[in-house]
């Protein structure tokens, strides 16, 4: 008899330990694993079969240099981390979620939220202390306190109300919301939430929030708009005195690659056309930006923009007409 007689709980713990060992290095021999687990090589073989049954691709090699190796599978298996690995992973994710790592943003926050759910309490203060020493330079996104992001991410995950102070005109008011999703743009983090005091959906800039806290009151999720689209449309139309719509004769993906997501909303209108909605301080400004895309387009709205388009065309034609042709130089 060996450690295999410890019952289902003992077997489960041993199989998880075996999985963790296989994730630590590339190849283990049967005797090495048996020694680390305190069992016989026969029990190791049985535990390896249990892992295979659960979908883990454990390969066994024969002869010199052979042994057990965990191969890549179709699905990502759960990773077993020791304390140091968990701390390092959490700090790296905090840096990415806070904007210090380009391109990490919302994926880092999703992973951090999952890790936070299982992170032992004894490790939390170490993660917080280490994350405070992470700095960065460059990049276009406004830096956000990772703890603020985590508080909001937990509230979204746990479906509990949140509140925070938020500027409104010249005042700062307490807002009480049902948080739904965090959305990362190329410049900022936003929270899509249902504003309980104003009885409607709103988006909030996370960098403008202060005194953020999650409440204990749970809520039943409402039918919500698409978070990314809602925030993008709000950002693209907010604070601009003039709004315009164009029908651009080019695929939507092509136009999206030319316009920052915070500057305009691009919607498909068939495979070869798209609608562009944007705002600007002046109609001439937004008109010139669409003109410089290099595609044929039509003005949809507002009617005044059509008149501005004709006026601009006349000025351009007049400017071209004043250019004198350069005489050909005869060869000497």
VOGU-3710 file (C-alpha; in Angstrom, 3 decimals, decimal comma):
1> xxxxxxxxxx> 0,000/0,000/0,000  1,143/3,606/-0,626  -0,286/7,127/-0,770  -3,000/5,939/-3,157  -5,022/4,651/-0,198  -5,669/8,144/1,216  -9,202/8,333/-0,195  -10,690/10,557/-2,891  -9,479/13,776/-1,252  -5,922/12,476/-0,974
11> xxxxxxxxxx> -6,007/11,289/-4,564  -7,315/14,631/-5,807  -4,642/16,576/-3,917  -1,928/14,249/-5,220  -3,146/14,535/-8,830  -3,154/18,352/-8,543  0,378/18,197/-7,123  1,386/15,994/-10,046  -0,098/18,529/-12,476  1,846/21,315/-10,782
21> xxxxxxxxxx> 5,098/19,335/-11,059  4,517/18,689/-14,764  4,032/22,436/-15,273  7,294/23,265/-13,529  9,697/21,652/-15,960  9,668/19,946/-19,319  10,359/16,276/-18,458  10,122/14,158/-15,285  11,050/10,505/-14,996  8,642/8,111/-13,289
31> xxxxxxxxxx> 10,971/7,495/-10,304  11,482/11,271/-9,835  7,744/11,881/-9,679  7,209/8,904/-7,390  9,866/10,243/-5,022  8,388/13,763/-4,982  4,846/12,453/-4,398  5,810/9,741/-1,917  4,148/6,963/-3,932  5,173/4,078/-6,181
41> xxxxxxxxxx> 5,821/4,420/-9,930  2,636/2,355/-10,474  0,578/5,010/-8,649  2,250/7,693/-10,764  1,103/5,863/-13,897  -2,458/5,694/-12,547  -2,442/9,406/-11,713  -1,113/10,217/-15,170  -4,062/8,296/-16,632  -6,409/10,330/-14,421
51> xxxxxxxxxx> -4,959/13,543/-15,861  -5,375/12,214/-19,398  -9,002/11,353/-18,643  -9,509/14,965/-17,548  -8,142/16,158/-20,888  -4,507/16,919/-20,048  -2,128/15,726/-22,809  0,528/13,974/-20,728  3,066/12,278/-23,007  5,296/9,387/-21,919
61> xxxxxxxxxx> 8,688/8,744/-23,553  10,615/5,491/-23,423  14,347/4,775/-23,099  17,203/7,126/-22,250  15,920/10,680/-21,900  12,344/9,474/-21,661  9,829/10,481/-19,051  6,534/12,274/-18,569  5,916/15,580/-20,319  2,842/17,864/-20,347
71> xxxxxxxxxx> 2,107/18,802/-23,936  -0,027/21,595/-25,399  -3,739/20,831/-25,541  -6,780/22,269/-27,272  -7,816/24,148/-24,123  -5,688/26,081/-21,647  -5,413/24,012/-18,440  -5,551/25,663/-15,015  -2,135/26,829/-13,886  -0,938/25,930/-10,393
81> xxxxxxxxxx> 1,136/28,787/-9,002  3,218/28,958/-5,846  3,205/32,142/-3,753  6,074/33,853/-5,584  4,628/33,035/-9,003  1,168/34,294/-7,968  2,616/37,584/-6,678  4,695/38,124/-9,830  1,717/37,365/-12,071  -0,619/39,679/-10,147
91> xxxxxxxxxx> 1,867/42,573/-10,197  2,432/42,170/-13,946  -1,321/42,116/-14,563  -1,809/45,204/-12,387  0,794/47,026/-14,448  -0,920/45,988/-17,680  -4,403/46,839/-16,458  -3,245/50,250/-15,295  -1,954/51,108/-18,744  1,746/50,519/-18,141
101> xxxxxxxxxx> 1,912/47,676/-20,665  0,810/48,573/-24,175  -1,906/46,282/-25,515  -2,519/44,455/-22,228  -5,424/46,617/-20,930  -8,764/44,776/-20,676  -7,329/41,265/-21,128  -4,996/41,890/-18,188  -7,892/43,127/-16,081  -10,022/40,067/-16,904
111> xxxxxxxxxx> -7,169/37,747/-15,944  -6,461/39,773/-12,801  -10,110/39,544/-11,755  -9,966/35,751/-12,027  -6,715/35,614/-10,078  -8,104/37,964/-7,430  -10,953/35,541/-6,799  -8,567/32,825/-5,605  -5,597/34,834/-4,324  -4,958/34,049/-0,621
121> xxxxxxxxxx> -5,433/36,952/1,771  -1,847/36,634/3,001  -0,575/37,557/-0,482  -2,757/40,604/-1,106  -0,662/43,097/0,880  2,500/41,941/-0,909  0,857/42,395/-4,305  -0,316/45,885/-3,308  3,110/46,893/-2,026  4,939/45,623/-5,101
131> xxxxxxxxxx> 2,464/47,137/-7,560  3,188/50,554/-6,057  6,777/50,275/-7,259  5,795/49,700/-10,916  6,244/52,751/-13,122  6,250/53,315/-16,880  6,907/55,982/-19,464  5,456/56,632/-22,883  2,125/55,347/-24,066  -1,015/57,338/-24,665
141> xxxxxxxxxx> -3,409/56,052/-22,024  -4,199/58,072/-18,938  -2,836/56,246/-15,909  -5,465/54,806/-13,557  -5,019/53,493/-10,019  -5,077/49,664/-10,384  -6,898/49,341/-7,058  -9,695/51,517/-8,446  -9,924/49,272/-11,488  -9,958/46,163/-9,310
151> xxxxxxxxxx> -12,737/47,526/-7,100  -14,901/48,213/-10,139  -13,990/44,899/-11,790  -14,998/42,995/-8,639  -18,286/44,902/-8,491  -19,016/44,011/-12,140  -18,121/40,382/-11,493  -20,094/40,061/-8,250  -23,085/42,125/-9,500  -23,048/44,501/-6,539
161> xxxxxxxxxx> -23,696/48,241/-6,535  -20,809/50,688/-6,537  -20,536/54,358/-5,689  -17,952/57,056/-6,277  -17,464/60,820/-6,392  -17,636/62,231/-9,927  -17,375/65,798/-11,270  -20,516/67,264/-12,798  -19,946/70,778/-14,082  -18,397/72,770/-11,243
171> xxxxxxxxxx> -19,572/70,272/-8,596  -18,468/66,843/-7,447  -21,373/64,544/-6,707  -21,730/61,043/-5,299  -22,918/58,607/-7,982  -24,599/55,313/-7,134  -24,575/52,780/-9,981  -25,049/49,191/-11,056  -21,673/48,510/-12,753  -21,853/46,434/-15,916
181> xxxxxxxxxx> -18,561/46,506/-17,868  -15,166/48,197/-17,901  -14,130/49,348/-21,384  -10,600/50,338/-22,454  -10,080/52,804/-25,281  -6,708/53,730/-26,719  -6,576/56,645/-24,250  -8,714/55,905/-21,185  -10,703/53,421/-19,090  -14,490/53,803/-18,916
191> xxxxxxxxxx> -17,204/52,189/-16,800  -20,567/51,388/-18,368  -23,118/51,402/-15,569  -26,784/51,990/-14,828  -27,062/55,256/-12,919  -29,614/54,628/-10,167  -30,186/58,303/-9,371  -30,678/59,308/-13,027  -32,449/56,088/-14,028  -30,463/55,411/-17,179
201> xxxxxxxxxx> -27,278/54,005/-18,695  -24,177/56,165/-18,433  -20,462/55,848/-19,145  -17,925/57,254/-16,681  -14,219/57,970/-17,030  -12,427/55,910/-14,401  -9,567/58,412/-14,085  -12,069/61,096/-12,987  -13,551/58,965/-10,181  -12,527/59,342/-6,549
211> xxxxxxxxxx> -13,521/57,526/-3,356  -14,578/54,417/-5,278  -16,218/51,677/-3,229  -18,217/48,518/-3,835  -21,404/48,092/-1,824  -22,869/44,854/-0,469  -26,242/45,339/-2,167  -26,609/42,879/-5,056  -28,628/43,738/-8,151  -30,308/41,763/-10,901
221> xxxxxxxxxx> -28,583/42,569/-14,245  -30,692/44,573/-16,700  -30,778/44,229/-20,465  -27,731/46,303/-21,358  -26,436/47,930/-24,550  -23,225/46,659/-26,086  -20,620/48,148/-23,774  -17,866/48,928/-26,286  -20,267/50,436/-28,837  -22,072/52,523/-26,225
231> xxxxxxxxxx> -18,856/53,959/-24,824  -17,329/54,551/-28,248  -20,390/56,406/-29,523  -20,471/58,511/-26,378  -16,789/59,398/-26,607  -16,971/60,180/-30,332  -19,970/62,503/-29,930  -19,286/64,054/-26,525  -18,322/67,743/-26,097  -18,285/68,458/-29,843
241> xxxxxxxxxx> -20,683/71,228/-30,929  -21,085/69,784/-34,436  -22,000/66,216/-35,435  -21,806/64,823/-38,968  -22,634/61,600/-40,825  -21,055/60,421/-44,062  -21,524/57,468/-46,395  -17,988/56,408/-47,313  -17,397/54,190/-50,338  -14,887/51,841/-48,721
251> xxxxxxxxxx> -15,112/48,728/-46,501  -15,715/49,425/-42,828  -12,528/47,615/-41,750  -10,450/49,801/-44,080  -11,918/53,008/-42,673  -11,642/51,829/-39,047  -7,920/51,344/-39,589  -7,645/55,004/-40,679  -9,673/56,671/-37,908  -9,016/56,446/-34,151
261> xxxxxxxxxx> -11,888/54,762/-32,335  -12,292/57,819/-30,104  -12,735/60,122/-33,117  -15,580/58,452/-35,005  -18,025/55,568/-35,121  -17,809/53,419/-38,258  -20,706/51,112/-39,190  -20,918/48,674/-42,065  -23,269/49,477/-44,927  -22,644/46,445/-47,077
271> xxxxxxxxxx> -19,284/44,965/-48,029  -17,957/48,033/-49,847  -19,490/50,973/-47,992  -19,756/52,234/-44,431  -21,312/55,043/-42,431  -18,997/57,348/-40,492  -20,338/59,465/-37,637  -18,018/62,007/-36,066  -17,951/65,287/-34,219  -15,703/68,310/-34,332
281> xxxxxxxxxx> -15,409/71,929/-33,294  -16,231/73,012/-36,856  -17,913/71,370/-39,823  -15,006/72,310/-42,080  -12,622/70,414/-39,788  -14,572/67,147/-39,865  -15,135/67,536/-43,603  -11,415/67,830/-44,272  -10,663/64,748/-42,180  -13,112/62,634/-44,182
291> xxxxxxxxxx> -11,765/64,085/-47,422  -8,217/63,099/-46,449  -9,251/59,456/-46,016  -8,935/59,212/-49,790  -12,303/57,562/-50,523  -15,386/58,774/-52,359  -18,077/59,811/-49,905  -21,531/61,396/-49,576  -22,765/63,807/-46,925  -25,744/62,402/-45,023
301> xxxxxxxxxx> -26,219/64,915/-42,246  -26,511/67,808/-41,428  -27,813/69,667/-44,534  -25,512/72,585/-43,741  -22,532/70,289/-44,265  -23,540/69,782/-47,893  -23,375/73,545/-48,418  -19,999/73,679/-46,666  -18,783/70,882/-48,957  -19,737/72,855/-52,095
311> xxxxxxxxxx> -18,126/76,023/-50,706  -14,924/74,154/-49,939  -14,897/72,605/-53,423  -15,221/76,062/-54,985  -12,325/77,392/-52,920  -10,151/74,432/-53,912  -11,011/74,876/-57,584  -10,265/78,580/-57,368  -6,939/77,891/-55,693  -5,992/75,450/-58,435
321> xxxxxxxxxx> -6,979/77,866/-61,175  -4,505/80,517/-59,956  -1,494/78,251/-60,437  0,441/79,241/-63,566  1,761/76,379/-65,677  5,518/75,916/-65,476  7,080/76,375/-68,937  9,037/73,502/-70,374  12,788/73,968/-70,234  14,384/73,588/-73,645
331> xx> 17,562/71,656/-73,841  20,555/73,861/-74,480
//
